Amino acid sequence: MADIDVDNDTLLPKAVGVVAFVAGSLFMGLLPMALQKRYRETFSGDALSPTGFFGQISAFGGGVLLSTTFLHLLPEVREGVEQLQKANELAADEALPLAELLMCVGFIFLYIVEAVAHRYVSHSHLHTHDNGKVVEFVNKVRADYNMVLTTHL
């Protein structure tokens, strides 16, 4: 086996950082459930529905993660496209923002794959189990989703 050179000066800060990251992630992940239990009567309606408090916070968090991902990846995609264009492996077109187009096409492709998989899984789940609570929950989510679409469009 190869000898691994461990710098003892940086080992403790790294270990503390890992433990702090795990503890912080766990705390922030469990915080919404604790808040919902404590303040259940404060929130009107179902707090976990798309129109409820935690649904709105979840949508905001998803938007932050999505924008961070795009802002982080876009410069790398542009650099890769430029390198391919300089090597004449990809046609250079000044009028077409190719990096942005590739990112959008990739995002839409993954969205379609996820939507098809979700539809297939949800249909097979509902048909294999004749559970009234599952059907009632799905109908409530669909009604909430339709309400969100009609109020925002």
Disulfide bonds with the S-S distance in Angstrom:
none
